Amino acid sequence: MEQRSEMENQAHVLFHKFLQGKKCTETLNAFRELCTELQLDHTDFQHLYQKLKGSLNYWKAKALWTKLDKRASHSDYGQGQACSGTKCLVLGAGPCGLRTAIELAFLGAKVILIEKRDTFSRNNVLHLWPFTIHDLKTLGAKKFYGKFCSGCLDHISIRQLQLMLLKVALILGIEIHVNVEFKGLIEPPKNQEKKTGWKAELLPANHPVTEFEFDVLVSAGGSNFIPNGFKKKEMRGKLAIGITANFVNRHSSAEAKVEEISGVASLYNQKFFQQLHNETGIDLENIVYYKDDTHYFVMTAKKQSLLKYGVIRQDQRETNALLNTHNMDKKSLLRYAHQAADFCTNHQLPDLEFALNHRGDPDVAMFDFTCMYRSENAALVRERHGHRLLVALVGDCLVEPFWPLGTGIARGFLAALDAAWLVRGWGMGTAPLELLAERESIYQLLSQTKPENTHKKVTLYSIDPFTRYPNLNLNFFKANQMERISLSSEDIHRNGKPLNTLGDVEQLLSWCKEQIEGYGNVKVVDLTASWRNGLALCALLHKFRPNLIDFESLKETNVAENNQLAFDIAEREFGIPPIMTGTEMATATSPDKLSMVMYLTQLKDIFKDSSPGKEVEGPSSSPSAILAVA
């Protein structure tokens, strides 16, 4: 009895050590040590959580089990059997990769996650929407990080968030390997005597995970890594230069008294920014300051002030050349960030010292907010020699975040839940093209998502998209439109002809040209760039409902306003959800062709039997199917 009590006490100590782990490798080692003490095989991933629960009779652990069991009992997971035969490989241990892996584990899938690094070193702080705070609390966030969103705090460092999610993932039996890099997919061989499926090419080449056969690949590898088959879409706006800076937080009483800045823009506080400019020569458009593991600042700086301050050596026309490291003076950047932080906190932060990044350098970075990328599609299906593979994107490789708005992690978590819903359908045998059509329909909403236009009852959120998105239309796309992102070698051509044809698209373009003819300042020659400034959309609506738009008052230069006006009218009057916001349309170099075809087809379906100027009713059913375009 005494020996058992001693063993339990040691296990309690090790469990506490695991909860308090502050580094990736430290946490992984602490978990293995705990399993060894409890005489559990930490590689028995399928049964690990249940065995942990049965072996660790400790009040802190029991409180966590209660949280996780409540989450796991949701009907969406089918008692952990919804994806019991599904094998998933997740790339990347960032917050979105880990969050997706956790949902897949709740669904009962076999989940292996690989990460090419063994450190979590990102100090930058993330703003959390109410739903992300609630979501993390249901996973036991406060058990791992007692200060999580205490009081009115609504942010967390990326590093701390990764550690929290890593611990949940380990407990749920997710197999995690660090220092492993994904190099590509290995297709199933033509000779199927051994029925070999999809595998991954990895570094190191002899890693055991190279033998893992999977039918789902989730990429959370960041914006620089998008698997073959996906295309990136550029969203470019006016020049915006971002600077992030992290300073050491000694957690002193003096530091605690300094108020955070949740977001100050020059437009709304001109006196503050004018004083900053007069005293320091620093000219900012906005600044945010959060206290977490570090004192974190993110600001948008004006180019001329960076040139005058010597941060940027020479003005360049191309943004890449302007912000190239060879055109940047690092010392001047450090002084610029230090002085901005000191002024904006009213000189109240004592001994401002830069925190260090993973390279041992001051954690300050300058980068381009101007250009962001999003994938044209959220998922695709590949098939080779009788083996299907579902490939899904989450995180920055799906949609890059716009840091000043703090949307990144919220939309990242929404996409993680959406991806889990996709895999659930895959595991339950839904037809691939139907799955892809549903996923792309949901994806159309992601870039528009804000706390104001999602369901208010965040306690009811689940992987089911209807619990999160009001006005969701799962028939936004049709199954036959998804053939272009179902990449099977056997079905690329049918009867010797390509699957995709342009007949319906050409008819749509001809119809649009015909309707807009006579609007002198509007010229439509295609289904992409011609629509970017919003005038063509407004002209189309004005042709049939002139009472809704004062077309003569519109200006070609007001791109965001024109598009938003058209999107709002189409949604309010005809029930057609927007493909993006007006601002996003303005920042795009050219609208996505498939999205525009889908959107304009819905307008054509409504107007085709109507006379110009006559009252038109909204659609009585979902939009008709259109042919996918390349």
N, C-alpha and C positions, 0 to 999 in steps of 0.2 A: 504493500500500500504506500509506504514511504517512498519507494523507488518510483512508483507511478506518479505520485504527487510532485516529486522532483522533476520528472520528465515533463509533466504538464507545465510546471513553472518555467522550465527552459523553453518550451514551445511558445509560451506566452511572450517571453522576452524576444524570441526570434520573430514572432508575428508582429510585435511592436516595431522591431528593427526594420522589417519589411515595409510596414506602413510608412515609416519615416524616411525611407530611402530617398536620397537627394540626387543620385546619378543613375543613368541607365544600367551600367554594368553592376553597380552596387545593388540595385533593386533585383536584377536577374539572379545574382549570386545569393542574395538574402532569401529569395523564394526557394531556390534549390536547397539551401541550408535548412529552411523550415520543413520542407518535404522530407529531407533525410532524417531530421529529428523525429518527425511523426511516422517514420518508416513507410513513407509513401513513395511510389515510383513517379517522379515528376515528369516522365515521358509517357505515362498512361493518360494521355490528354482527354480521352473520351470519358473517363470516369473520375477525373481528378477533382472536379468541384464537389461532387457528392462525397468523395472520400475525405476531402478537407473538412467538409461540414461535420462528418461523423467523427473525425479525429480531434478537432480543435474545439474543446468545450470552454470557451473563453468569452466573457461578456462583450468585449470589443468585437470579436469575430462574429458572435451571434447577431449583434446589431447590424453588421454588414450583410450577413446571410439573409436577414429579414428583408433588407432593401433589394438585394439581387433576386431573391425568390419572388418577391412581389412583381418585379419587372418581368421575370421569366414566365410568370403565370398568365400573361396577357394572351388572349385568344389568337392573336395574329401569329404567334409562334407555334401553335398546334401542339402544345405540351412538349416543345423541343423536338418535334418529329417532322415539321413542315419541310425541312431540307436534309433529312437524316441520311440520304444517299448522295448528297452533293459534296464535292471536294473543291475547296477554294484556295487559291493562292493570292495573297494580298501583297502589293508592292508598296513599301514605305510605312514607317512608324511615325509619321506626322499625326497631328490630331485627327485628321479626316480618315486616314488609313486605319488607325486604331479604333476609331469610333465605328467604322463600317465593319471591321473584324468582330467587334463585340456583338453587333446585331446578328451577324451571320452565325456566331456561336449560339446565341439565344434560339435561332431557328433550327439548331441541331446539325449544322454543317460541320464537316471536318475543315478546319481553318489553319493554314500555315501563313505566317507573315514574315517577310524578309526585309531587312533594313541594311543599307550599305555602310552606315556608320555605327559606332557604339557609344556615341555621346549625344545628349540633348543639350544643345548649347545656345539656343535662340532665346535671348532675353526679352525681345520685343513683347509688348503687352497687347492682349486682345480685348476688345470691347465685347461684352456678352449681352445678347438680347434676353428678355425674360424667359423665353422658352429654352434657351441653352442653359441658363442657370437652373431651371427646374429639371431639365433633362439630366444634367450632371449630378444634381442632388439625388435623383432616383437611382443613380449608380453608386451612391455612397461617397460622393465627393468630400463631404465634411469629415469622413472617417480618415481619409488620406491627407487632407489639407484643412486643418481646423479653421483657418482664417478665410476659407473660401466664401466669397461674396457675403461677408459679415456686414451687418448694417446696410448702408446704402451702396456698398462697393459692387461694381458690376463689371469687373475685369480680372484677368489672370494672365500671367506670363505664358508664352508658348511652352517653355521648358517645363513649368509646373503642371500645365495641362497634359503634356505628353506623359509625364511621370504618373499622374493620376490614372490616365487611361491604360497605360502599360500594366499597372497593378491589377486593374479590373480584368484586363485581357488574360493575364497569367492565371488568375483565380478561376476564370471560366474555362480554362483548358485550351487556350489558343497557343499553338506551337510557334515560338518566336525565335528567329535567328538573326543576330547582328553580324556586321562585317561580311555581308553577302550581297553581291551586286547582280541584278538582273541584266542579262545581255540580249535576250531575245527568246522567242518561242521556238520549240522544236516540234515540227508537225508529226502527226502519227505516220508511221512508215506505210508504204504501199502494201507490203507483205504483212497481213494481219493474222498470221498464225497464232501469235501471242496476244492478239487483241490490244496492242499497245496504244495508249491515248496520247493526249497533249502533255508535253513536258517543257521545262524551262532550261535555257542555257544560262549558267551562273558563273560567277567568279567568287571563290575558287572553283575551278572546273570539276573537282572531285567531291564537292559538297554533297552530303546525303540527300538534300532536297532536290537534286537533279534527277533522282529516281521517282519523285512524287508525280503521279498522274492526276490531273485536275480537269474539271469541266467548267470552271468559272475562274476568270482572272480579273482582279480588281486593281486598277492602277491608281495609286495615290502618290506617285513619284515626283510630284511637283511640276511646275509649268515648263520645265526644260525637257520633260520626258513624256511623250505621248506615243502609245503603241502604234504600230503600222495599221493603216486602215482609217485612221482619224485625220481630219483636217482642222487646222487652227484658223480661227476667224479673228482678224485684227479689229480692235476698237480703238480708234485714235481720236483724241480731242485736241484742244489747244494746249500749248506747252505748260506742263506742271512738273516742277522739280521737287521731289520729296527728300527730306532729311530725317533720319531716325538717329537718336542718341540715347545711350544708357549710361547712367552714373551709379556709382556704388551707393547702396542704401545700407547705412549702418544701424538703422532702426532706433535712432536716438529720439529723445523727447522733442528736441528742436525740429527734427525732420518730420515728426508726426504732426506737428502743428501747421505745417505748410499745406495750404489747400491745393487740391488737384484742380486741373483745368480740363473739363470734359469736352471742351471744343469751343474755341474762340475764332471767329472769322472777321477779317478786316472790314467786311461789308457792314457788320453789326456793331463793331467797336472801333471806329476809325481813330478815336482819340488815343487809345492804347497803342495801336500799331504805328501811328504817327509819332508818338513819343519814343517808341522803340527805335524807329528809323532816325529820328533827330539825335538821339543820344548815342547810338551804336553804329549807324549806317546799315543796319540789318532791316531788310524789307520783306515781310512775310504776308502771305494771304491768309494763313490760319495756323493754329498751334494747338496741340493736345498734350497734357501732362498727366501721367498716372504713376502712382506709387505701387510697386509690387516687390518682387525680389530686387529690382533696381528702381531707380528714378528714371522713368521712360518718357521721352519726348518724341513726338512726330510733328513735323511742320512742313508747310509748302512754301518754298522760298522763291522770290522773284529773280529772274535771270540777271537783270541789271545790277542788283545789289551783290549777287555772287561774283559778277565780273569786277565790280568796283572793290570788293573786299579781297579779291585775289584768289577766291576759291576756284573759279573757272579761269583758266589762263587766257584763252582766246575765244571770241565768239565764233560759232560755227552754225551753218545753215541746217545741217543734219543733226538730229537729236543724238544719235549714236556717237557722232564725233564730238558733239558738245560735252557730253557726260562721260566720255572715255577717260579711263584712269590716267592716261598720259596727258590729258588736258585739265587735270584737277590737281590742285595743291593741297595735300593731305593736312599739313600744319594749319593752313588757313581755314580749312573745313572744320578742324577741331576747335579753333578759336571762335569761329562763327557759331557753331553749335553750343559751345560753352557759354558764350556771351548771351545768346538768345535764351538759354535755360536760366541763367542767373537773373536776367532782367524780368523774365516772365513769372518768376517765383518771388519777385520783389527782393532779391538778394537775401532770402531767408534760409536757403539751403547751405549749411556750413560745409566748407572744404569739398567743393564739387570736384570729384575725381571720377574719371571715366572708368566704367566697368570694362573688363576685357572680354573679347570674343574667343571662339575656340582656337583661333590662331595666336592668341596672346596679344592682340592689338587692341587699341581703344575701340570700343563697340559703337562706332559711328559710321553711317553709310549714307550715300547720296545716290538717288536713282530716279528713273523716269516714271512719273505717274501718267504721262501723256498717253502711252500705248499699253493697252491690256489685251490679253487674248482669251478667247473662249473656244472650246471645241464646237464644231458644227453639230456633232451628235454626242449623245451621252453613252451610247452602247452600240455594240455590233455583235453579230454572230458569225463565227467561222466554222466551216465543216471540211474535214479532210478524211477520206477513206473510212467513212462511217462514224466518225467521232466529231461531235459538235462541241464548240467552245463558246461560252458567253464572255465577252470582254466589256467591262464597265469602267467608267472614269469617275473619280471623285476628287475633291480638293482642287488645288491650283491647276492641275492639268485638265480639269473640266471648265472651270471659270476662275480667272485670276481675280483676286479681291481688289477693291479700291480702298486703300488703307484709310484715307481721311474720313470715310463714311462708316468705318467699323462694321462692314457687312460680311467680311470674309469668313469668319468662323461660323456665324449663324447660317449663312447659305451653304457653307461646307457641311455642317451637320444635317441640314435639310437634304442635301444631295446624298449624304451617307444613308439616311433613312429611306430615301427614294431608291437607292441602289439595293438596299436590303429587300425592299418590296419587289424589285425586279427579280432578284435571286430567289425569293420565295416562289414567285410564279414559275420560274425555271425549274425549281425543285419539285413543284407540284404538277409539272407536265404541260403547262400552257404552251401552245404553239409558238415557235420563235418569232415569227413575223408579228403576231398579235402582241407579244411581249414588247418587242421593239417599238411598235406603234404607240403603245401605252406609255412606255418610258419617254419617248420623244415628246409626247403630248404634255407630260408632267414637266419635262425639262424646259418647255417654252415659258413656264411661269417663273423659273428660278431667278433670272436676272431682274425681275420686277419686284421680287419679294421684299417686303418691309414688315415691321411689327404691326403697322396699321392695316395691312391687307391680308394678314393671316388670321386664322381663328383665334379668338381672344382666350378661350379656355385651354391654356397650355397644358393643364393637368391631363387633358384627354388626348394629347398628341401620341401617335404611335407610328409604326412604319406604314400604316395605311394612309395614303396621301389625302384622302377625304377628311381625315381628322385635323389636317393642317391647312389645306388650301380651300378657301371658299371659291365658288364658281369654277370648280375644276371640270374640264371637259376632256374625258379620257379618249374621246373620238376625234380629237384635234387632228391627228394623223390616222390614216387607215393602214391596214396590214399590207395592202399591195404597194403602198408608197415606200415600204421598208426594204424592198428587194435589193436596193442599191447598197444597203449596209448589212446584208446577209451574204457574206463572202464565201461561198462554197465553190470549190474547184469544179464540182460536178454540175453546178447550176448557174455558172456565170453566163452561159448562153442557153437559150431554149430554142430547139429546132433551127440552130444555126444563126439565130438573130439575137441581138442584145436585148436584155430585159427592159432597159430603159428606152423609151421613145419620146420624141419631142412634139408629137402632133398636137396634143392638148395644150401644151405650153405655147406653141405658136398661135393657136386659136385664141388663147387668153390674151396674148400680147396684141393681136389684131383687134380684139374687142376693146381693149383699153385704149389703143390709139384712136379708134373710131369715136369713143365716148368723149375723149379729151380734146379732140380736134376742135379748133376754134378758140381755145384758151391760148392766146398769143404768146404768153411768157412761159408756157409749159411745153416741153418737148419730150415725148416718150419714145425711146429707141430700144429699150431692153426692160428686163424685169428686176434690175438691181440698181445701178447708179442713177437712173432716171427718176427714181422715187426717193432719193435720199433727202432732198430739201423739203419734202412734205407737200409741195405745191400740187404735184400730180394726184396725191391722195385727196387733198382738199378739193381739187377740181372735179374729181370723180364723184365725190359726195355732193358737191355743189350742183353738178349736172342734174342729179335726180332729186336733191332736197335743197334748193337754193335758199330756203328760209332758214337753214341751220348755220350757214357760213356767209360772212361778209367777205367774199373772195377778193374784192378790189382792195381791201385793207391789208392783205397779206403781203409780206416782204420775203423775197427769196433768201435773204441773209438770216432770217429768224427760223433756223432749221429745227431746233428743239421745239419751239412753240408751235410751228406749223404741224409737225408730226403729232405732238401731244393733242392738239385740237382735233385732228382727224381720228386718232385712236379713241379719244374720249367719246366723240359723236358716234363712231361705229359701235362701240361697246354699249353706250346708253340707248341708242335708238334701234340697233339691230342685233344686239346680243353677241357681237363678235369680239372675243377677247384680244387685246393687243399682242403683237409678237415681241414687243420690247417697249421701253419708255421712249418718250421724245428725246430725252437727253442721250440715251444710248444710241438712238438712230443718228443723232448729230455727231457722236464720237466715232461712229463706224465709217471706215473709208468707203464701204459699199455694203448695202444690206445683203443678208444671206438669201440666195436665190430660192432655195426650197421654201423658206419661211414666207418670202414675198409671194410665191406662186400659191401657196396654201391660203394666205390672207386675201389675196386678190380674187381667188376662186370663190371664196365665200361671198365677197361683195358682188361678183358677177352672178352667182346663183340667186341673190336677192333682187338684183336690178334687171336681169336679162329680159323679163317679161313686162317690165314697167316702162311707162313713158316718162321722159324727162320732166321734172318738176312735179310729178304726181306723188301723192303720199304712198310710201312703201312700208309694209309691215316687216317686222323682224322674222328670222327664220323659224319655221315650225319644227324643224328637226336639225340634227347635227349636219355639218357641212359635208357635201358630197366628196367622194374620193377623187384624188387627182393622181396623175402619173408622176412618179419620182423623177427628179432631174439630176444629172451628174454635176 
